[in-house]
Amino acid sequence: MQQLFSELGIEVTKENTDRIDEVIHDMLSVDYP
């Protein structure tokens, strides 16, 4: 996944990990805990 984010120009940090996870869940129509 890190390579995918890098290619998309998204830097994954401790500060944005939860938000990225939430967005991915939303895109896949999966409930986010």
Protein Blocks (a to p, Z undefined) as FASTA:
>chain_A
ZZmmmmnopacdfklmmmmmmmmmmmnopacZZ
